[in-house]
Amino acid sequence: MKKGFEDMERKVVKMFAGPAGAVDAILYKEVDCIGVTLGYILHYVFSGVQLANRDIDVLIHHYHKN
């Protein structure tokens, strides 16, 4: 049976603060209805840009690189 978008949940893994101390980006993990991690999303708060990857380290490295 194919799962729909409504069957997935986002859970906050880490929040990144910018130089001013405000939240700059949020790292989520996408979890299906039985708790299996499907991947991770890095959401830049001010621009609304979202990057997805199955490897959390890639997204953390991307944030620190920029």
PDB file of N, CA, C, O and CB in Angstrom:
ATOM      1  N   MET A   1       0.847  -1.180   0.000  1.00  0.00           N
ATOM      2  CA  MET A   1       0.000   0.000   0.000  1.00  0.00           C
ATOM      3  C   MET A   1       0.893   1.245   0.000  1.00  0.00           C
ATOM      4  O   MET A   1       1.856   1.324   0.763  1.00  0.00           O
ATOM      5  CB  MET A   1      -0.964  -0.002   1.229  1.00  0.00           C
ATOM      6  N   LYS A   2       0.579   2.181  -0.832  1.00  0.00           N
ATOM      7  CA  LYS A   2       1.362   3.403  -0.942  1.00  0.00           C
ATOM      8  C   LYS A   2       0.990   4.372   0.177  1.00  0.00           C
ATOM      9  O   LYS A   2      -0.187   4.597   0.458  1.00  0.00           O
ATOM     10  CB  LYS A   2       1.149   4.060  -2.318  1.00  0.00           C
ATOM     11  N   LYS A   3       2.017   4.941   0.808  1.00  0.00           N
ATOM     12  CA  LYS A   3       1.783   5.886   1.899  1.00  0.00           C
ATOM     13  C   LYS A   3       1.653   7.291   1.335  1.00  0.00           C
ATOM     14  O   LYS A   3       2.339   7.643   0.375  1.00  0.00           O
ATOM     15  CB  LYS A   3       2.925   5.824   2.943  1.00  0.00           C
ATOM     16  N   GLY A   4       0.796   8.081   1.912  1.00  0.00           N
ATOM     17  CA  GLY A   4       0.605   9.458   1.492  1.00  0.00           C
ATOM     18  C   GLY A   4       1.398  10.423   2.347  1.00  0.00           C
ATOM     19  O   GLY A   4       1.964  10.045   3.373  1.00  0.00           O
ATOM     20  N   PHE A   5       1.433  11.667   1.916  1.00  0.00           N
ATOM     21  CA  PHE A   5       2.169  12.703   2.635  1.00  0.00           C
ATOM     22  C   PHE A   5       1.642  12.870   4.052  1.00  0.00           C
ATOM     23  O   PHE A   5       2.401  13.192   4.966  1.00  0.00           O
ATOM     24  CB  PHE A   5       2.087  14.031   1.888  1.00  0.00           C
ATOM     25  N   GLU A   6       0.352  12.653   4.236  1.00  0.00           N
ATOM     26  CA  GLU A   6      -0.229  12.839   5.559  1.00  0.00           C
ATOM     27  C   GLU A   6       0.237  11.769   6.552  1.00  0.00           C
ATOM     28  O   GLU A   6       0.052  11.930   7.758  1.00  0.00           O
ATOM     29  CB  GLU A   6      -1.743  12.827   5.463  1.00  0.00           C
ATOM     30  N   ASP A   7       0.834  10.687   6.064  1.00  0.00           N
ATOM     31  CA  ASP A   7       1.342   9.637   6.933  1.00  0.00           C
ATOM     32  C   ASP A   7       2.741   9.946   7.463  1.00  0.00           C
ATOM     33  O   ASP A   7       3.257   9.209   8.303  1.00  0.00           O
ATOM     34  CB  ASP A   7       1.354   8.322   6.192  1.00  0.00           C
ATOM     35  N   MET A   8       3.367  11.034   6.981  1.00  0.00           N
ATOM     36  CA  MET A   8       4.704  11.401   7.423  1.00  0.00           C
ATOM     37  C   MET A   8       4.625  12.520   8.452  1.00  0.00           C
ATOM     38  O   MET A   8       3.709  13.342   8.436  1.00  0.00           O
ATOM     39  CB  MET A   8       5.575  11.827   6.228  1.00  0.00           C
ATOM     40  N   GLU A   9       5.597  12.529   9.338  1.00  0.00           N
ATOM     41  CA  GLU A   9       5.648  13.535  10.392  1.00  0.00           C
ATOM     42  C   GLU A   9       7.057  14.109  10.434  1.00  0.00           C
ATOM     43  O   GLU A   9       8.031  13.393  10.202  1.00  0.00           O
ATOM     44  CB  GLU A   9       5.244  12.931  11.777  1.00  0.00           C
ATOM     45  N   ARG A  10       7.165  15.386  10.727  1.00  0.00           N
ATOM     46  CA  ARG A  10       8.470  16.028  10.867  1.00  0.00           C
ATOM     47  C   ARG A  10       8.761  16.242  12.346  1.00  0.00           C
ATOM     48  O   ARG A  10       7.926  16.744  13.098  1.00  0.00           O
ATOM     49  CB  ARG A  10       8.519  17.377  10.093  1.00  0.00           C
ATOM     50  N   LYS A  11       9.959  15.850  12.739  1.00  0.00           N
ATOM     51  CA  LYS A  11      10.394  16.032  14.127  1.00  0.00           C
ATOM     52  C   LYS A  11      11.664  16.868  14.125  1.00  0.00           C
ATOM     53  O   LYS A  11      12.579  16.616  13.341  1.00  0.00           O
ATOM     54  CB  LYS A  11      10.630  14.656  14.839  1.00  0.00           C
ATOM     55  N   VAL A  12      11.718  17.857  14.998  1.00  0.00           N
ATOM     56  CA  VAL A  12      12.884  18.733  15.075  1.00  0.00           C
ATOM     57  C   VAL A  12      14.060  17.954  15.656  1.00  0.00           C
ATOM     58  O   VAL A  12      13.949  17.314  16.701  1.00  0.00           O
ATOM     59  CB  VAL A  12      12.579  19.993  15.933  1.00  0.00           C
ATOM     60  N   VAL A  13      15.197  18.026  14.946  1.00  0.00           N
ATOM     61  CA  VAL A  13      16.423  17.385  15.398  1.00  0.00           C
ATOM     62  C   VAL A  13      17.352  18.426  16.003  1.00  0.00           C
ATOM     63  O   VAL A  13      17.942  18.206  17.061  1.00  0.00           O
ATOM     64  CB  VAL A  13      17.118  16.646  14.236  1.00  0.00           C
ATOM     65  N   LYS A  14      17.479  19.572  15.320  1.00  0.00           N
ATOM     66  CA  LYS A  14      18.412  20.607  15.764  1.00  0.00           C
ATOM     67  C   LYS A  14      17.955  21.957  15.226  1.00  0.00           C
ATOM     68  O   LYS A  14      17.379  22.048  14.142  1.00  0.00           O
ATOM     69  CB  LYS A  14      19.864  20.290  15.298  1.00  0.00           C
ATOM     70  N   MET A  15      18.221  22.996  16.000  1.00  0.00           N
ATOM     71  CA  MET A  15      17.957  24.371  15.561  1.00  0.00           C
ATOM     72  C   MET A  15      19.285  25.102  15.534  1.00  0.00           C
ATOM     73  O   MET A  15      20.085  24.995  16.463  1.00  0.00           O
ATOM     74  CB  MET A  15      16.924  25.100  16.502  1.00  0.00           C
ATOM     75  N   PHE A  16      19.518  25.856  14.450  1.00  0.00           N
ATOM     76  CA  PHE A  16      20.757  26.607  14.289  1.00  0.00           C
ATOM     77  C   PHE A  16      20.468  28.087  14.485  1.00  0.00           C
ATOM     78  O   PHE A  16      19.513  28.620  13.921  1.00  0.00           O
ATOM     79  CB  PHE A  16      21.392  26.349  12.898  1.00  0.00           C
ATOM     80  N   ALA A  17      21.298  28.749  15.287  1.00  0.00           N
ATOM     81  CA  ALA A  17      21.143  30.183  15.540  1.00  0.00           C
ATOM     82  C   ALA A  17      22.150  30.959  14.696  1.00  0.00           C
ATOM     83  O   ALA A  17      23.295  30.539  14.529  1.00  0.00           O
ATOM     84  CB  ALA A  17      21.331  30.506  17.051  1.00  0.00           C
ATOM     85  N   GLY A  18      21.706  32.092  14.172  1.00  0.00           N
ATOM     86  CA  GLY A  18      22.578  32.974  13.415  1.00  0.00           C
ATOM     87  C   GLY A  18      23.399  33.846  14.344  1.00  0.00           C
ATOM     88  O   GLY A  18      23.325  33.700  15.564  1.00  0.00           O
ATOM     89  N   PRO A  19      24.184  34.758  13.774  1.00  0.00           N
ATOM     90  CA  PRO A  19      25.051  35.629  14.585  1.00  0.00           C
ATOM     91  C   PRO A  19      24.287  36.482  15.598  1.00  0.00           C
ATOM     92  O   PRO A  19      24.815  36.788  16.667  1.00  0.00           O
ATOM     93  CB  PRO A  19      25.845  36.536  13.679  1.00  0.00           C
ATOM     94  N   ALA A  20      23.064  36.864  15.278  1.00  0.00           N
ATOM     95  CA  ALA A  20      22.276  37.707  16.176  1.00  0.00           C
ATOM     96  C   ALA A  20      21.568  36.898  17.263  1.00  0.00           C
ATOM     97  O   ALA A  20      20.928  37.469  18.146  1.00  0.00           O
ATOM     98  CB  ALA A  20      21.254  38.494  15.378  1.00  0.00           C
ATOM     99  N   GLY A  21      21.683  35.573  17.198  1.00  0.00           N
ATOM    100  CA  GLY A  21      21.043  34.729  18.199  1.00  0.00           C
ATOM    101  C   GLY A  21      19.668  34.227  17.812  1.00  0.00           C
ATOM    102  O   GLY A  21      19.102  33.382  18.505  1.00  0.00           O
ATOM    103  N   ALA A  22      19.114  34.734  16.707  1.00  0.00           N
ATOM    104  CA  ALA A  22      17.801  34.276  16.247  1.00  0.00           C
ATOM    105  C   ALA A  22      17.939  32.947  15.508  1.00  0.00           C
ATOM    106  O   ALA A  22      18.992  32.659  14.940  1.00  0.00           O
ATOM    107  CB  ALA A  22      17.138  35.337  15.331  1.00  0.00           C
ATOM    108  N   VAL A  23      16.892  32.147  15.512  1.00  0.00           N
ATOM    109  CA  VAL A  23      16.916  30.867  14.807  1.00  0.00           C
ATOM    110  C   VAL A  23      17.044  31.133  13.314  1.00  0.00           C
ATOM    111  O   VAL A  23      16.228  31.834  12.716  1.00  0.00           O
ATOM    112  CB  VAL A  23      15.637  30.028  15.115  1.00  0.00           C
ATOM    113  N   ASP A  24      18.082  30.561  12.731  1.00  0.00           N
ATOM    114  CA  ASP A  24      18.400  30.764  11.321  1.00  0.00           C
ATOM    115  C   ASP A  24      17.921  29.590  10.468  1.00  0.00           C
ATOM    116  O   ASP A  24      17.465  29.780   9.341  1.00  0.00           O
ATOM    117  CB  ASP A  24      19.905  30.962  11.142  1.00  0.00           C
ATOM    118  N   ALA A  25      18.028  28.371  11.016  1.00  0.00           N
ATOM    119  CA  ALA A  25      17.639  27.170  10.278  1.00  0.00           C
ATOM    120  C   ALA A  25      17.194  26.098  11.262  1.00  0.00           C
ATOM    121  O   ALA A  25      17.598  26.083  12.424  1.00  0.00           O
ATOM    122  CB  ALA A  25      18.808  26.653   9.396  1.00  0.00           C
ATOM    123  N   ILE A  26      16.350  25.204  10.761  1.00  0.00           N
ATOM    124  CA  ILE A  26      15.844  24.097  11.565  1.00  0.00           C
ATOM    125  C   ILE A  26      16.083  22.809  10.791  1.00  0.00           C
ATOM    126  O   ILE A  26      15.788  22.724   9.599  1.00  0.00           O
ATOM    127  CB  ILE A  26      14.324  24.281  11.906  1.00  0.00           C
ATOM    128  N   LEU A  27      16.616  21.819  11.474  1.00  0.00           N
ATOM    129  CA  LEU A  27      16.854  20.515  10.879  1.00  0.00           C
ATOM    130  C   LEU A  27      15.784  19.555  11.387  1.00  0.00           C
ATOM    131  O   LEU A  27      15.662  19.318  12.589  1.00  0.00           O
ATOM    132  CB  LEU A  27      18.287  19.994  11.214  1.00  0.00           C
ATOM    133  N   TYR A  28      15.015  19.009  10.456  1.00  0.00           N
ATOM    134  CA  TYR A  28      13.942  18.074  10.787  1.00  0.00           C
ATOM    135  C   TYR A  28      14.318  16.679  10.317  1.00  0.00           C
ATOM    136  O   TYR A  28      15.139  16.515   9.415  1.00  0.00           O
ATOM    137  CB  TYR A  28      12.603  18.518  10.152  1.00  0.00           C
ATOM    138  N   LYS A  29      13.709  15.675  10.938  1.00  0.00           N
ATOM    139  CA  LYS A  29      13.756  14.348  10.338  1.00  0.00           C
ATOM    140  C   LYS A  29      12.326  13.980   9.990  1.00  0.00           C
ATOM    141  O   LYS A  29      11.395  14.231  10.754  1.00  0.00           O
ATOM    142  CB  LYS A  29      14.415  13.285  11.299  1.00  0.00           C
ATOM    143  N   GLU A  30      12.173  13.375   8.812  1.00  0.00           N
ATOM    144  CA  GLU A  30      10.862  12.913   8.381  1.00  0.00           C
ATOM    145  C   GLU A  30      10.702  11.475   8.823  1.00  0.00           C
ATOM    146  O   GLU A  30      11.547  10.627   8.536  1.00  0.00           O
ATOM    147  CB  GLU A  30      10.684  13.051   6.842  1.00  0.00           C
ATOM    148  N   VAL A  31       9.618  11.205   9.519  1.00  0.00           N
ATOM    149  CA  VAL A  31       9.354   9.889  10.078  1.00  0.00           C
ATOM    150  C   VAL A  31       8.024   9.388   9.534  1.00  0.00           C
ATOM    151  O   VAL A  31       7.051  10.139   9.470  1.00  0.00           O
ATOM    152  CB  VAL A  31       9.342   9.930  11.633  1.00  0.00           C
ATOM    153  N   ASP A  32       7.984   8.120   9.143  1.00  0.00           N
ATOM    154  CA  ASP A  32       6.706   7.574   8.672  1.00  0.00           C
ATOM    155  C   ASP A  32       5.841   7.165   9.863  1.00  0.00           C
ATOM    156  O   ASP A  32       6.226   7.363  11.015  1.00  0.00           O
ATOM    157  CB  ASP A  32       6.939   6.361   7.732  1.00  0.00           C
ATOM    158  N   CYS A  33       4.692   6.604   9.582  1.00  0.00           N
ATOM    159  CA  CYS A  33       3.712   6.319  10.636  1.00  0.00           C
ATOM    160  C   CYS A  33       4.164   5.255  11.635  1.00  0.00           C
ATOM    161  O   CYS A  33       3.575   5.135  12.709  1.00  0.00           O
ATOM    162  CB  CYS A  33       2.423   5.884  10.011  1.00  0.00           C
ATOM    163  N   ILE A  34       5.193   4.484  11.303  1.00  0.00           N
ATOM    164  CA  ILE A  34       5.677   3.473  12.248  1.00  0.00           C
ATOM    165  C   ILE A  34       7.014   3.855  12.874  1.00  0.00           C
ATOM    166  O   ILE A  34       7.620   3.050  13.582  1.00  0.00           O
ATOM    167  CB  ILE A  34       5.807   2.133  11.551  1.00  0.00           C
ATOM    168  N   GLY A  35       7.481   5.089  12.615  1.00  0.00           N
ATOM    169  CA  GLY A  35       8.675   5.601  13.272  1.00  0.00           C
ATOM    170  C   GLY A  35       9.978   5.431  12.510  1.00  0.00           C
ATOM    171  O   GLY A  35      11.045   5.688  13.067  1.00  0.00           O
ATOM    172  N   VAL A  36       9.925   5.005  11.249  1.00  0.00           N
ATOM    173  CA  VAL A  36      11.133   4.835  10.447  1.00  0.00           C
ATOM    174  C   VAL A  36      11.525   6.181   9.852  1.00  0.00           C
ATOM    175  O   VAL A  36      10.686   6.860   9.259  1.00  0.00           O
ATOM    176  CB  VAL A  36      10.919   3.773   9.326  1.00  0.00           C
ATOM    177  N   THR A  37      12.788   6.577  10.001  1.00  0.00           N
ATOM    178  CA  THR A  37      13.277   7.838   9.456  1.00  0.00           C
ATOM    179  C   THR A  37      13.448   7.708   7.947  1.00  0.00           C
ATOM    180  O   THR A  37      14.182   6.839   7.474  1.00  0.00           O
ATOM    181  CB  THR A  37      14.612   8.251  10.125  1.00  0.00           C
ATOM    182  N   LEU A  38      12.776   8.566   7.197  1.00  0.00           N
ATOM    183  CA  LEU A  38      12.832   8.537   5.744  1.00  0.00           C
ATOM    184  C   LEU A  38      13.927   9.441   5.194  1.00  0.00           C
ATOM    185  O   LEU A  38      14.441   9.207   4.100  1.00  0.00           O
ATOM    186  CB  LEU A  38      11.497   8.940   5.167  1.00  0.00           C
ATOM    187  N   GLY A  39      14.275  10.452   5.937  1.00  0.00           N
ATOM    188  CA  GLY A  39      15.297  11.402   5.508  1.00  0.00           C
ATOM    189  C   GLY A  39      15.246  12.632   6.388  1.00  0.00           C
ATOM    190  O   GLY A  39      14.525  12.681   7.384  1.00  0.00           O
ATOM    191  N   TYR A  40      16.032  13.632   5.994  1.00  0.00           N
ATOM    192  CA  TYR A  40      16.146  14.849   6.785  1.00  0.00           C
ATOM    193  C   TYR A  40      15.901  16.067   5.905  1.00  0.00           C
ATOM    194  O   TYR A  40      16.148  16.030   4.700  1.00  0.00           O
ATOM    195  CB  TYR A  40      17.529  14.938   7.455  1.00  0.00           C
ATOM    196  N   ILE A  41      15.417  17.138   6.509  1.00  0.00           N
ATOM    197  CA  ILE A  41      15.155  18.394   5.802  1.00  0.00           C
ATOM    198  C   ILE A  41      15.789  19.532   6.585  1.00  0.00           C
ATOM    199  O   ILE A  41      15.582  19.664   7.791  1.00  0.00           O
ATOM    200  CB  ILE A  41      13.621  18.633   5.613  1.00  0.00           C
ATOM    201  N   LEU A  42      16.561  20.348   5.889  1.00  0.00           N
ATOM    202  CA  LEU A  42      17.130  21.560   6.467  1.00  0.00           C
ATOM    203  C   LEU A  42      16.312  22.730   5.942  1.00  0.00           C
ATOM    204  O   LEU A  42      16.302  23.001   4.741  1.00  0.00           O
ATOM    205  CB  LEU A  42      18.661  21.717   6.113  1.00  0.00           C
ATOM    206  N   HIS A  43      15.631  23.417   6.840  1.00  0.00           N
ATOM    207  CA  HIS A  43      14.745  24.529   6.470  1.00  0.00           C
ATOM    208  C   HIS A  43      15.371  25.836   6.937  1.00  0.00           C
ATOM    209  O   HIS A  43      15.544  26.068   8.134  1.00  0.00           O
ATOM    210  CB  HIS A  43      13.318  24.348   7.088  1.00  0.00           C
ATOM    211  N   TYR A  44      15.710  26.690   5.963  1.00  0.00           N
ATOM    212  CA  TYR A  44      16.217  28.030   6.291  1.00  0.00           C
ATOM    213  C   TYR A  44      15.007  28.925   6.580  1.00  0.00           C
ATOM    214  O   TYR A  44      14.173  29.151   5.703  1.00  0.00           O
ATOM    215  CB  TYR A  44      17.104  28.624   5.113  1.00  0.00           C
ATOM    216  N   VAL A  45      14.920  29.425   7.797  1.00  0.00           N
ATOM    217  CA  VAL A  45      13.724  30.117   8.279  1.00  0.00           C
ATOM    218  C   VAL A  45      13.404  31.380   7.477  1.00  0.00           C
ATOM    219  O   VAL A  45      12.265  31.567   7.049  1.00  0.00           O
ATOM    220  CB  VAL A  45      13.894  30.475   9.737  1.00  0.00           C
ATOM    221  N   PHE A  46      14.387  32.239   7.273  1.00  0.00           N
ATOM    222  CA  PHE A  46      14.104  33.539   6.673  1.00  0.00           C
ATOM    223  C   PHE A  46      13.851  33.468   5.170  1.00  0.00           C
ATOM    224  O   PHE A  46      13.045  34.240   4.651  1.00  0.00           O
ATOM    225  CB  PHE A  46      15.244  34.477   6.942  1.00  0.00           C
ATOM    226  N   SER A  47      14.514  32.567   4.466  1.00  0.00           N
ATOM    227  CA  SER A  47      14.322  32.479   3.018  1.00  0.00           C
ATOM    228  C   SER A  47      13.262  31.458   2.638  1.00  0.00           C
ATOM    229  O   SER A  47      12.694  31.534   1.548  1.00  0.00           O
ATOM    230  CB  SER A  47      15.627  32.130   2.341  1.00  0.00           C
ATOM    231  N   GLY A  48      12.992  30.514   3.513  1.00  0.00           N
ATOM    232  CA  GLY A  48      12.011  29.476   3.210  1.00  0.00           C
ATOM    233  C   GLY A  48      12.577  28.323   2.400  1.00  0.00           C
ATOM    234  O   GLY A  48      11.843  27.395   2.063  1.00  0.00           O
ATOM    235  N   VAL A  49      13.863  28.358   2.081  1.00  0.00           N
ATOM    236  CA  VAL A  49      14.505  27.304   1.305  1.00  0.00           C
ATOM    237  C   VAL A  49      14.566  26.029   2.140  1.00  0.00           C
ATOM    238  O   VAL A  49      14.889  26.064   3.328  1.00  0.00           O
ATOM    239  CB  VAL A  49      15.927  27.735   0.852  1.00  0.00           C
ATOM    240  N   GLN A  50      14.251  24.901   1.501  1.00  0.00           N
ATOM    241  CA  GLN A  50      14.319  23.608   2.171  1.00  0.00           C
ATOM    242  C   GLN A  50      15.173  22.664   1.349  1.00  0.00           C
ATOM    243  O   GLN A  50      14.959  22.506   0.147  1.00  0.00           O
ATOM    244  CB  GLN A  50      12.908  23.018   2.389  1.00  0.00           C
ATOM    245  N   LEU A  51      16.142  22.037   1.998  1.00  0.00           N
ATOM    246  CA  LEU A  51      17.007  21.056   1.358  1.00  0.00           C
ATOM    247  C   LEU A  51      16.737  19.702   1.998  1.00  0.00           C
ATOM    248  O   LEU A  51      16.613  19.601   3.218  1.00  0.00           O
ATOM    249  CB  LEU A  51      18.515  21.452   1.486  1.00  0.00           C
ATOM    250  N   ALA A  52      16.647  18.673   1.186  1.00  0.00           N
ATOM    251  CA  ALA A  52      16.379  17.330   1.696  1.00  0.00           C
ATOM    252  C   ALA A  52      17.531  16.400   1.350  1.00  0.00           C
ATOM    253  O   ALA A  52      18.151  16.519   0.293  1.00  0.00           O
ATOM    254  CB  ALA A  52      15.057  16.782   1.126  1.00  0.00           C
ATOM    255  N   ASN A  53      17.806  15.472   2.262  1.00  0.00           N
ATOM    256  CA  ASN A  53      18.833  14.473   2.027  1.00  0.00           C
ATOM    257  C   ASN A  53      18.605  13.335   3.007  1.00  0.00           C
ATOM    258  O   ASN A  53      18.042  13.537   4.083  1.00  0.00           O
ATOM    259  CB  ASN A  53      20.267  15.076   2.177  1.00  0.00           C
ATOM    260  N   ARG A  54      19.041  12.143   2.636  1.00  0.00           N
ATOM    261  CA  ARG A  54      18.904  10.999   3.531  1.00  0.00           C
ATOM    262  C   ARG A  54      20.017  10.960   4.574  1.00  0.00           C
ATOM    263  O   ARG A  54      19.915  10.240   5.567  1.00  0.00           O
ATOM    264  CB  ARG A  54      18.899   9.706   2.730  1.00  0.00           C
ATOM    265  N   ASP A  55      21.083  11.735   4.349  1.00  0.00           N
ATOM    266  CA  ASP A  55      22.220  11.759   5.265  1.00  0.00           C
ATOM    267  C   ASP A  55      22.228  13.070   6.048  1.00  0.00           C
ATOM    268  O   ASP A  55      22.360  14.145   5.462  1.00  0.00           O
ATOM    269  CB  ASP A  55      23.550  11.578   4.494  1.00  0.00           C
ATOM    270  N   ILE A  56      22.088  12.983   7.360  1.00  0.00           N
ATOM    271  CA  ILE A  56      22.030  14.173   8.209  1.00  0.00           C
ATOM    272  C   ILE A  56      23.335  14.965   8.157  1.00  0.00           C
ATOM    273  O   ILE A  56      23.317  16.194   8.216  1.00  0.00           O
ATOM    274  CB  ILE A  56      21.718  13.776   9.652  1.00  0.00           C
ATOM    275  N   ASP A  57      24.465  14.268   8.048  1.00  0.00           N
ATOM    276  CA  ASP A  57      25.765  14.944   8.036  1.00  0.00           C
ATOM    277  C   ASP A  57      25.935  15.859   6.828  1.00  0.00           C
ATOM    278  O   ASP A  57      26.582  16.901   6.929  1.00  0.00           O
ATOM    279  CB  ASP A  57      26.882  13.919   8.056  1.00  0.00           C
ATOM    280  N   VAL A  58      25.370  15.488   5.702  1.00  0.00           N
ATOM    281  CA  VAL A  58      25.442  16.321   4.501  1.00  0.00           C
ATOM    282  C   VAL A  58      24.737  17.655   4.747  1.00  0.00           C
ATOM    283  O   VAL A  58      25.250  18.703   4.356  1.00  0.00           O
ATOM    284  CB  VAL A  58      24.810  15.590   3.287  1.00  0.00           C
ATOM    285  N   LEU A  59      23.581  17.627   5.384  1.00  0.00           N
ATOM    286  CA  LEU A  59      22.835  18.866   5.632  1.00  0.00           C
ATOM    287  C   LEU A  59      23.516  19.732   6.699  1.00  0.00           C
ATOM    288  O   LEU A  59      23.536  20.957   6.578  1.00  0.00           O
ATOM    289  CB  LEU A  59      21.398  18.540   6.066  1.00  0.00           C
ATOM    290  N   ILE A  60      24.062  19.117   7.719  1.00  0.00           N
ATOM    291  CA  ILE A  60      24.789  19.880   8.744  1.00  0.00           C
ATOM    292  C   ILE A  60      26.013  20.544   8.130  1.00  0.00           C
ATOM    293  O   ILE A  60      26.301  21.708   8.407  1.00  0.00           O
ATOM    294  CB  ILE A  60      25.209  18.964   9.923  1.00  0.00           C
ATOM    295  N   HIS A  61      26.729  19.803   7.298  1.00  0.00           N
ATOM    296  CA  HIS A  61      27.896  20.370   6.614  1.00  0.00           C
ATOM    297  C   HIS A  61      27.479  21.524   5.696  1.00  0.00           C
ATOM    298  O   HIS A  61      28.170  22.540   5.628  1.00  0.00           O
ATOM    299  CB  HIS A  61      28.627  19.278   5.800  1.00  0.00           C
ATOM    300  N   HIS A  62      26.370  21.372   5.002  1.00  0.00           N
ATOM    301  CA  HIS A  62      25.871  22.435   4.109  1.00  0.00           C
ATOM    302  C   HIS A  62      25.571  23.700   4.902  1.00  0.00           C
ATOM    303  O   HIS A  62      25.895  24.800   4.454  1.00  0.00           O
ATOM    304  CB  HIS A  62      24.599  21.967   3.355  1.00  0.00           C
ATOM    305  N   TYR A  63      24.960  23.561   6.069  1.00  0.00           N
ATOM    306  CA  TYR A  63      24.635  24.735   6.885  1.00  0.00           C
ATOM    307  C   TYR A  63      25.919  25.445   7.340  1.00  0.00           C
ATOM    308  O   TYR A  63      26.021  26.667   7.232  1.00  0.00           O
ATOM    309  CB  TYR A  63      23.783  24.321   8.113  1.00  0.00           C
ATOM    310  N   HIS A  64      26.881  24.695   7.841  1.00  0.00           N
ATOM    311  CA  HIS A  64      28.105  25.298   8.353  1.00  0.00           C
ATOM    312  C   HIS A  64      28.967  25.883   7.240  1.00  0.00           C
ATOM    313  O   HIS A  64      29.749  26.804   7.475  1.00  0.00           O
ATOM    314  CB  HIS A  64      28.900  24.273   9.131  1.00  0.00           C
ATOM    315  N   LYS A  65      28.826  25.353   6.036  1.00  0.00           N
ATOM    316  CA  LYS A  65      29.589  25.855   4.891  1.00  0.00           C
ATOM    317  C   LYS A  65      29.070  27.216   4.436  1.00  0.00           C
ATOM    318  O   LYS A  65      29.840  28.028   3.924  1.00  0.00           O
ATOM    319  CB  LYS A  65      29.529  24.855   3.730  1.00  0.00           C
ATOM    320  N   ASN A  66      27.805  27.469   4.611  1.00  0.00           N
ATOM    321  CA  ASN A  66      27.193  28.723   4.128  1.00  0.00           C
ATOM    322  C   ASN A  66      27.147  29.765   5.181  1.00  0.00           C
ATOM    323  O   ASN A  66      26.664  30.871   4.934  1.00  0.00           O
ATOM    324  CB  ASN A  66      25.806  28.484   3.623  1.00  0.00           C
TER     325      ASN A  66
END
